[in-house]
Amino acid sequence: MDFVLALLSGAFLALSFPKFGHPAFAWIALAPVLVAVAHRPQPARRAFTLGLVAGVVCFTGTLYWLVETMTTFGGLSTPTAAFAAGVLIAYLSIFPALFALIQARLVRTLGRRALLIAPFVWVASEMGRTYILDGFPWELLGYSQAGVLPVAQLASVVGVYGLSGFVALVSAAAAYVALDRSAARWRVAGVVALIVLGAGLWGALRLRESALTREGTPVRVAVLQGNVLQDQKWDPALRNAIMDRYVDMTRVAIGRNAQFVLWPESATPLPYEQDPARGDAIRRLAREAHITLLIGSDQVETAGPLDQGKRQERYYNAAYLIRPDGSTGAIYRKIHLVPFGEYVPFQRVLFFVGPIVEAVSDFAPGTETLVLPVAGHQASTAICYEVIYSSLIRAFVTRGSELLTTITNDAWYGWSSAAYQHWQQASLRSVEEGRYLARAANTGISGFVDPYGRVLQKSQMFQSAVMTEDVRFITSRTIYSRIGDVAGWGSVALTAAALLATRRKVR
């Protein structure tokens, strides 16, 4: 029965996210595994295994699309792709396993009241998943509530990690009520119910007030969804057609009075700086309409010592800001690269997934959190997957960003859940930072989100689209943008303190 409960938690976690899930599952997702590790004293190995089982089910359910991506676009056989995905899933599952292990230890030493510490332990495990090794904070528990707007407003104070802990609190209380037989269990249930109700009412009031939507300077932004399929993207015979498509779409946006136009990630058929003719077309567009363009394109940097008569080349996944006079205002280089998509972690060990890198190039990471000058204000962009790093987006706002943008190419994921999950995670950044978000995705989902997480426009998948929206440059700062991940690091500290406090008892 313990393992059935662990399986159930894993399933509930997976079902908390799009496109097949519902946010309601998140509120009870951790309760079964907590009951499994707390209904009786569990040996460390068994508790770890229970958490591992929950993690494997969860991450298999949320990352199943990796196999198709690596076979279709990475050149791997299905068995090899499944093994590579399995390695990542097994690694990520260690963190729920550690959560169960720590929780079992705390229950053995402190009793079932230690279940009330579970939200902090869970958040500490998510911090580990974010910062240990390369980090992979995909679909943290708090993201499940991105579309539940009254609840999502908490992210403006405590960020996604605090939101994860808030959701986990309900599971912890449910497990405590299920196992404890004292009158205290009803007091706990009542207090948690009041906390949830109070937070929801505060969030609803914040949404109704919507003060940020009346602040700042308006700007009309356009996002282009070119809908260039991945198997067509690098076909030399289609280069002119692809460029013509984006030029024509930009002219449509200009006709709608757009002042700032976003092209998706890697939109240009060749690196912008190495393609003079097509680069001239882009610069001419900016000059003729006096608009600012943000162009997703690779950058090739030649540097270093001569190697067999040639200098070494470094490739960056980049975004070019083109000013209204046609000059380059800034070049942002992607900092957080996609594992198995833009580089292979631990290449000596995982040498067999090399064909993926050969298919998409081995990129170097950028190092600077640049802000982009737009119409006398500052904006920022995140490229693809790095939008899930809340600390990176906060760093842009700390440096002065008044408008968030993100450009991506989710064609890799087909019709799977990945594109929907990606959109969901990006939208929560608006709430955290109190900024409008504009998102240009090659095949979808593109659109606009206001500072409270409300979707203003949203495209359909695998359709061409030109979308324009009046958004605002905002300078006000949310509490979260000022204090950062205090909830996350505080949870780490509290978990460490609880372990130290129980060390003597364990001995």
C-alpha positions as CSV (number, residue, x, y, z in Angstrom):
1,M,0.0,0.0,0.0
2,D,2.9,2.4,0.7
3,F,4.1,2.0,-2.9
4,V,0.5,2.5,-4.2
5,L,0.4,5.8,-2.3
6,A,3.8,6.8,-3.8
7,L,2.5,6.0,-7.3
8,L,-0.6,8.0,-6.6
9,S,1.4,11.0,-5.6
10,G,3.5,10.8,-8.7
11,A,0.4,10.6,-10.9
12,F,-1.3,13.6,-9.1
13,L,1.9,15.6,-9.6
14,A,2.0,14.8,-13.3
15,L,-1.7,15.6,-13.6
16,S,-1.2,19.0,-12.0
17,F,0.2,20.4,-15.3
18,P,-1.0,20.9,-18.9
19,K,-2.0,19.8,-21.3
20,F,-3.8,16.8,-19.8
21,G,-3.9,17.9,-16.2
22,H,-5.8,20.3,-13.9
23,P,-4.4,22.5,-11.1
24,A,-6.7,21.0,-8.5
25,F,-4.6,17.8,-8.4
26,A,-1.6,19.9,-7.1
27,W,-3.3,20.6,-3.8
28,I,-3.5,16.9,-2.8
29,A,-0.5,15.6,-4.8
30,L,1.9,15.2,-1.9
31,A,-0.6,13.9,0.6
32,P,-0.4,10.2,-0.4
33,V,3.4,9.9,-0.2
34,L,3.5,11.8,3.0
35,V,1.0,9.3,4.5
36,A,3.2,6.5,3.2
37,V,6.3,7.8,5.0
38,A,4.6,8.9,8.1
39,H,1.9,6.4,9.1
40,R,4.7,4.3,10.7
41,P,8.4,4.7,11.1
42,Q,10.0,4.0,7.8
43,P,13.7,2.9,7.3
44,A,15.7,5.5,5.4
45,R,16.2,3.2,2.4
46,R,12.4,2.5,2.1
47,A,11.5,6.2,2.5
48,F,14.0,7.1,-0.2
49,T,12.6,4.5,-2.5
50,L,9.0,5.7,-2.0
51,G,10.0,9.2,-2.9
52,L,11.9,7.9,-5.9
53,V,8.9,6.0,-7.2
54,A,6.7,9.2,-6.9
55,G,9.4,11.2,-8.7
56,V,9.8,8.7,-11.6
57,V,6.0,8.7,-12.2
58,C,5.8,12.5,-12.0
59,F,8.7,13.2,-14.3
60,T,7.8,10.5,-16.8
61,G,4.4,12.1,-17.0
62,T,5.6,15.6,-17.5
63,L,8.7,14.9,-19.6
64,Y,7.5,12.0,-21.8
65,W,7.9,14.3,-24.9
66,L,11.7,14.1,-24.6
67,V,11.9,10.8,-26.3
68,E,10.0,12.0,-29.5
69,T,12.1,15.2,-29.5
70,M,15.4,13.3,-29.4
71,T,14.4,10.7,-32.0
72,T,12.7,13.1,-34.5
73,F,15.2,16.0,-34.3
74,G,18.2,14.6,-32.4
75,G,19.0,11.6,-34.6
76,L,18.9,9.0,-31.8
77,S,17.3,5.6,-32.0
78,T,14.2,5.1,-29.8
79,P,16.0,2.9,-27.3
80,T,18.9,5.4,-27.0
81,A,16.5,8.3,-26.7
82,A,14.5,6.5,-24.1
83,F,17.6,5.7,-22.1
84,A,18.8,9.3,-22.3
85,A,15.4,10.6,-21.1
86,G,15.5,7.9,-18.4
87,V,18.8,9.2,-17.1
88,L,17.4,12.7,-16.7
89,I,14.2,11.4,-15.1
90,A,16.1,9.3,-12.7
91,Y,18.3,12.2,-11.7
92,L,15.3,14.5,-11.2
93,S,13.6,11.9,-9.2
94,I,16.4,12.0,-6.6
95,F,14.9,15.2,-5.3
96,P,11.4,13.9,-4.4
97,A,13.3,10.9,-2.9
98,L,15.3,13.2,-0.7
99,F,12.1,15.0,0.3
100,A,10.6,11.6,1.4
101,L,13.8,10.6,3.1
102,I,14.1,13.8,5.1
103,Q,10.4,13.8,6.0
104,A,10.6,10.3,7.3
105,R,13.5,11.2,9.5
106,L,11.7,14.2,10.9
107,V,8.6,12.2,11.6
108,R,10.7,9.5,13.4
109,T,12.3,12.0,15.7
110,L,9.6,14.7,16.1
111,G,6.4,12.7,15.6
112,R,3.7,13.4,13.1
113,R,3.7,17.1,13.8
114,A,6.8,17.1,11.6
115,L,4.4,16.8,8.6
116,L,3.7,20.5,9.0
117,I,7.4,21.1,8.1
118,A,6.8,19.2,4.8
119,P,6.1,22.4,2.7
120,F,9.5,23.8,3.5
121,V,11.2,20.5,2.9
122,W,9.5,20.2,-0.5
123,V,10.5,23.8,-1.5
124,A,14.1,23.0,-0.4
125,S,14.1,20.0,-2.8
126,E,12.9,22.3,-5.6
127,M,15.7,24.7,-4.9
128,G,18.1,21.7,-5.1
129,R,16.6,20.8,-8.5
130,T,17.2,24.4,-9.6
131,Y,20.7,25.0,-8.5
132,I,22.5,21.6,-8.2
133,L,24.7,20.7,-11.2
134,D,23.1,22.3,-14.4
135,G,19.7,22.8,-12.8
136,F,16.3,21.8,-14.3
137,P,13.5,23.6,-12.6
138,W,10.8,22.5,-15.1
139,E,7.2,22.5,-13.7
140,L,7.8,23.3,-10.1
141,L,4.7,22.7,-8.0
142,G,3.8,26.4,-7.9
143,Y,3.5,26.6,-11.6
144,S,0.4,24.5,-11.4
145,Q,-1.5,27.6,-10.2
146,A,-0.4,30.0,-12.9
147,G,-3.9,30.0,-14.4
148,V,-5.7,30.2,-11.0
149,L,-5.2,33.9,-10.8
150,P,-6.3,34.7,-7.3
151,V,-3.9,32.1,-6.0
152,A,-1.1,33.0,-8.5
153,Q,-1.0,36.6,-7.1
154,L,1.1,35.2,-4.2
155,A,4.0,34.9,-6.6
156,S,4.2,38.7,-6.5
157,V,5.3,38.4,-2.9
158,V,7.0,35.0,-2.5
159,G,7.7,33.9,-6.1
160,V,7.2,30.5,-7.5
161,Y,9.0,28.7,-4.7
162,G,6.7,30.3,-2.0
163,L,3.7,29.4,-4.2
164,S,5.0,25.8,-4.2
165,G,5.2,25.8,-0.5
166,F,1.7,27.3,-0.2
167,V,0.2,24.6,-2.4
168,A,2.2,21.9,-0.5
169,L,0.8,23.1,2.8
170,V,-2.6,21.7,1.9
171,S,-1.2,18.3,1.3
172,A,0.8,18.4,4.5
173,A,-2.4,19.4,6.5
174,A,-4.4,16.6,4.7
175,A,-1.8,14.0,5.7
176,Y,-1.7,15.3,9.3
177,V,-5.5,15.1,9.6
178,A,-5.5,11.6,8.1
179,L,-2.9,10.3,10.6
180,D,-3.2,12.2,13.8
181,R,-5.9,11.3,16.2
182,S,-5.7,14.3,18.6
183,A,-8.0,17.3,18.6
184,A,-5.0,19.3,17.2
185,R,-5.7,17.9,13.7
186,W,-8.9,19.9,13.4
187,R,-7.2,23.1,14.6
188,V,-4.5,22.5,11.9
189,A,-7.2,22.0,9.2
190,G,-9.0,25.1,10.3
191,V,-5.9,27.3,10.3
192,V,-4.8,26.0,6.9
193,A,-8.3,26.5,5.5
194,L,-8.3,30.1,6.7
195,I,-4.8,30.8,5.2
196,V,-5.9,29.5,1.8
197,L,-9.2,31.4,1.9
198,G,-7.4,34.6,3.1
199,A,-4.8,34.3,0.3
200,G,-7.4,33.7,-2.3
201,L,-9.5,36.8,-1.2
202,W,-6.4,39.0,-1.2
203,G,-5.5,37.8,-4.6
204,A,-9.0,38.4,-5.9
205,L,-8.9,42.0,-4.5
206,R,-5.5,42.6,-6.1
207,L,-6.9,41.4,-9.4
208,R,-9.9,43.7,-9.1
209,E,-7.7,46.7,-8.3
210,S,-5.2,46.0,-11.1
211,A,-3.3,49.2,-10.4
212,L,-0.3,48.3,-12.5
213,T,-2.4,48.3,-15.7
214,R,-2.9,52.0,-15.3
215,E,0.8,52.8,-14.6
216,G,3.7,53.5,-16.9
217,T,4.1,54.4,-20.6
218,P,2.1,52.6,-23.3
219,V,3.8,50.9,-26.2
220,R,2.3,48.9,-29.0
221,V,4.1,45.6,-29.4
222,A,3.8,42.9,-32.1
223,V,4.8,39.2,-31.9
224,L,5.3,37.1,-35.0
225,Q,4.6,33.4,-35.2
226,G,6.1,32.3,-38.5
227,N,5.1,28.6,-38.1
228,V,8.3,27.3,-39.8
229,L,8.4,23.5,-39.1
230,Q,11.6,22.2,-37.7
231,D,12.4,19.9,-40.7
232,Q,12.1,23.0,-42.9
233,K,13.9,25.5,-40.8
234,W,17.5,24.8,-42.0
235,D,16.7,23.8,-45.6
236,P,18.9,26.0,-47.8
237,A,16.2,25.9,-50.5
238,L,13.8,27.6,-48.2
239,R,16.0,30.4,-46.8
240,N,14.5,33.1,-49.0
241,A,11.0,32.0,-48.4
242,I,11.4,32.0,-44.7
243,M,12.9,35.5,-44.7
244,D,10.2,36.8,-47.0
245,R,7.6,35.4,-44.6
246,Y,9.0,37.3,-41.6
247,V,9.5,40.5,-43.6
248,D,5.9,40.3,-44.9
249,M,4.6,39.6,-41.4
250,T,6.6,42.5,-40.0
251,R,5.0,44.8,-42.6
252,V,1.6,43.6,-41.4
253,A,2.6,44.5,-37.8
254,I,3.8,47.9,-39.1
255,G,0.4,48.5,-40.7
256,R,-1.1,47.9,-37.2
257,N,1.1,50.7,-35.8
258,A,3.5,48.4,-33.9
259,Q,6.4,50.2,-32.4
260,F,8.3,47.1,-31.2
261,V,8.2,43.8,-33.2
262,L,9.5,40.5,-31.9
263,W,10.6,37.6,-34.1
264,P,11.0,34.1,-32.6
265,E,14.1,32.4,-31.5
266,S,16.5,31.5,-34.3
267,A,14.1,33.1,-36.8
268,T,16.7,34.0,-39.4
269,P,17.9,31.2,-41.8
270,L,21.5,32.1,-41.3
271,P,23.4,34.0,-38.5
272,Y,22.3,37.7,-38.7
273,E,25.9,39.1,-38.9
274,Q,27.0,36.6,-41.5
275,D,24.1,37.1,-43.9
276,P,24.6,40.7,-45.3
277,A,21.8,40.6,-47.9
278,R,19.0,39.4,-45.6
279,G,20.4,41.6,-42.8
280,D,20.0,44.6,-45.0
281,A,16.4,43.7,-45.5
282,I,15.9,43.7,-41.7
283,R,17.7,47.0,-41.2
284,R,15.8,48.6,-44.0
285,L,12.5,47.6,-42.4
286,A,13.5,49.2,-39.1
287,R,14.6,52.5,-40.9
288,E,11.6,52.7,-43.2
289,A,9.0,52.3,-40.4
290,H,11.1,53.8,-37.6
291,I,10.5,50.8,-35.4
292,T,12.5,48.6,-33.0
293,L,13.0,44.9,-33.9
294,L,14.0,42.0,-31.7
295,I,15.4,39.3,-33.9
296,G,16.2,35.7,-32.8
297,S,19.4,34.6,-34.6
298,D,22.6,32.6,-33.9
299,Q,25.8,34.5,-33.4
300,V,29.2,33.2,-34.4
301,E,32.2,34.5,-32.6
302,T,35.7,33.8,-34.0
303,A,38.3,34.1,-31.4
304,G,41.2,32.3,-29.7
305,P,44.5,30.9,-31.1
306,L,44.9,29.5,-34.5
307,D,44.1,25.8,-34.7
308,Q,45.4,24.1,-37.9
309,G,45.3,27.4,-39.7
310,K,41.8,28.3,-38.5
311,R,40.5,30.3,-35.5
312,Q,38.1,28.7,-33.1
313,E,34.4,29.5,-33.5
314,R,31.9,29.8,-30.7
315,Y,28.2,29.7,-31.4
316,Y,25.7,31.6,-29.3
317,N,21.9,31.5,-29.3
318,A,21.3,35.2,-29.4
319,A,18.7,38.0,-29.8
320,Y,19.6,41.1,-31.7
321,L,17.9,44.4,-30.9
322,I,17.7,46.5,-34.1
323,R,17.2,50.2,-33.5
324,P,14.9,52.4,-35.6
325,D,18.0,53.7,-37.5
326,G,18.9,50.2,-38.4
327,S,21.9,49.9,-36.0
328,T,22.3,47.1,-33.5
329,G,21.4,48.4,-30.1
330,A,22.2,45.2,-28.1
331,I,23.0,41.5,-28.5
332,Y,21.7,39.3,-25.7
333,R,23.3,35.8,-25.6
334,K,21.3,33.0,-24.0
335,I,22.7,32.1,-20.6
336,H,20.8,28.9,-19.6
337,L,21.2,26.4,-22.4
338,V,18.9,23.4,-23.0
339,P,20.4,20.1,-21.9
340,F,20.4,17.6,-24.7
341,G,19.2,20.4,-27.1
342,E,22.0,22.9,-27.2
343,Y,24.7,21.0,-25.3
344,V,25.2,17.6,-23.7
345,P,25.9,17.6,-20.0
346,F,28.6,15.2,-18.8
347,Q,29.6,14.4,-22.4
348,R,32.2,11.9,-21.4
349,V,29.6,9.8,-19.6
350,L,26.7,10.4,-22.0
351,F,28.8,10.2,-25.2
352,F,26.1,8.2,-27.0
353,V,23.8,11.2,-27.2
354,G,26.4,13.1,-29.3
355,P,24.2,13.0,-32.5
356,I,21.8,15.5,-30.8
357,V,24.5,18.1,-30.6
358,E,25.7,17.4,-34.1
359,A,22.1,18.0,-35.2
360,V,21.6,21.4,-33.5
361,S,25.2,22.6,-32.8
362,D,27.1,22.8,-29.5
363,F,26.4,26.3,-28.1
364,A,28.3,28.3,-25.6
365,P,26.4,30.1,-22.8
366,G,26.2,33.8,-22.5
367,T,27.2,35.5,-19.3
368,E,25.6,38.9,-19.1
369,T,22.0,39.9,-18.1
370,L,21.6,42.7,-20.7
371,V,18.7,45.0,-20.8
372,L,17.5,46.3,-24.2
373,P,16.9,50.0,-25.1
374,V,13.4,50.3,-26.6
375,A,11.7,53.7,-27.3
376,G,13.6,55.5,-24.5
377,H,12.9,52.7,-22.0
378,Q,14.4,49.4,-21.0
379,A,13.1,45.9,-21.9
380,S,14.6,42.4,-21.5
381,T,14.3,39.1,-23.3
382,A,14.7,35.5,-22.3
383,I,15.4,32.9,-25.0
384,C,13.3,29.7,-24.8
385,Y,13.9,27.5,-21.8
386,E,15.6,30.1,-19.6
387,V,12.4,31.9,-18.9
388,I,11.7,29.2,-16.3
389,Y,14.6,30.6,-14.2
390,S,12.8,33.1,-11.9
391,S,16.1,34.5,-10.6
392,L,17.3,35.4,-14.1
393,I,14.1,37.3,-15.0
394,R,14.4,39.1,-11.6
395,A,18.0,40.0,-12.5
396,F,16.7,41.8,-15.6
397,V,14.1,43.7,-13.6
398,T,16.8,44.6,-11.0
399,R,18.8,46.1,-13.9
400,G,15.9,48.2,-15.0
401,S,13.8,46.1,-17.3
402,E,10.3,47.7,-17.6
403,L,8.9,45.1,-20.1
404,L,9.5,41.3,-20.3
405,T,9.8,39.5,-23.6
406,T,10.6,36.0,-24.4
407,I,11.3,34.4,-27.8
408,T,11.3,30.7,-28.4
409,N,11.1,27.9,-30.9
410,D,8.9,25.1,-29.5
411,A,8.6,23.3,-32.9
412,W,10.8,20.6,-31.3
413,Y,8.0,19.5,-29.1
414,G,5.3,18.9,-31.7
415,W,1.8,18.6,-30.3
416,S,3.0,17.3,-26.9
417,S,2.4,18.9,-23.5
418,A,5.8,20.7,-23.6
419,A,4.7,23.9,-25.5
420,Y,1.7,24.3,-23.1
421,Q,3.9,23.7,-20.1
422,H,6.4,26.3,-21.4
423,W,3.7,28.9,-21.9
424,Q,2.3,28.3,-18.4
425,Q,5.7,28.8,-16.7
426,A,6.5,31.9,-18.7
427,S,3.2,33.5,-17.8
428,L,4.0,33.3,-14.0
429,R,7.0,35.6,-14.5
430,S,4.6,38.5,-15.2
431,V,3.0,38.1,-11.8
432,E,6.3,37.7,-10.0
433,E,7.8,40.9,-11.5
434,G,4.6,43.0,-12.1
435,R,5.5,43.4,-15.8
436,Y,3.7,42.8,-19.1
437,L,5.1,39.8,-21.0
438,A,5.2,39.5,-24.8
439,R,6.1,36.1,-26.2
440,A,7.0,35.2,-29.8
441,A,7.1,31.4,-30.5
442,N,7.9,30.0,-33.9
443,T,5.0,27.5,-33.9
444,G,3.2,28.6,-30.7
445,I,2.2,29.5,-28.1
446,S,2.7,33.2,-28.8
447,G,0.8,36.0,-27.0
448,F,0.7,38.6,-24.3
449,V,0.2,38.4,-20.5
450,D,-0.6,41.4,-18.2
451,P,1.2,42.0,-14.8
452,Y,-1.4,39.9,-13.0
453,G,-1.1,36.8,-15.2
454,R,-4.2,37.5,-17.3
455,V,-3.8,36.3,-20.9
456,L,-4.5,39.2,-23.2
457,Q,-3.9,37.3,-26.4
458,K,-2.9,33.7,-27.1
459,S,-2.2,32.1,-30.5
460,Q,-3.2,28.6,-31.7
461,M,-0.5,26.0,-32.2
462,F,1.1,25.5,-35.6
463,Q,-0.6,28.5,-37.3
464,S,1.0,31.6,-38.7
465,A,0.0,34.7,-36.6
466,V,0.7,38.4,-36.3
467,M,-0.5,39.6,-32.9
468,T,-0.4,43.2,-31.7
469,E,-1.2,44.5,-28.2
470,D,-1.0,47.8,-26.3
471,V,1.2,47.1,-23.2
472,R,3.1,49.3,-20.8
473,F,6.6,50.0,-19.6
474,I,6.3,49.7,-15.8
475,T,8.8,50.9,-13.2
476,S,7.0,49.8,-10.0
477,R,8.5,46.8,-8.3
478,T,6.7,43.9,-6.6
479,I,7.8,42.6,-3.3
480,Y,9.2,39.5,-4.9
481,S,11.3,41.6,-7.3
482,R,12.8,43.4,-4.3
483,I,13.5,40.4,-2.0
484,G,13.9,37.6,-4.5
485,D,13.7,33.9,-3.5
486,V,13.7,34.5,0.3
487,A,11.0,31.8,0.5
488,G,13.2,29.3,-1.3
489,W,16.4,30.0,0.6
490,G,14.5,30.3,3.9
491,S,13.1,26.8,3.3
492,V,16.6,25.5,2.7
493,A,17.7,27.0,5.9
494,L,14.8,25.7,7.9
495,T,15.2,22.2,6.5
496,A,18.9,22.2,7.4
497,A,18.1,23.5,10.9
498,A,15.5,20.7,11.4
499,L,18.0,18.1,10.3
500,L,20.6,19.4,12.7
501,A,18.1,19.6,15.5
502,T,17.2,15.9,15.0
503,R,20.7,14.7,14.6
504,R,21.3,13.7,18.2
505,K,17.9,11.9,18.4
506,V,18.8,9.9,15.2
507,R,22.1,8.8,16.8
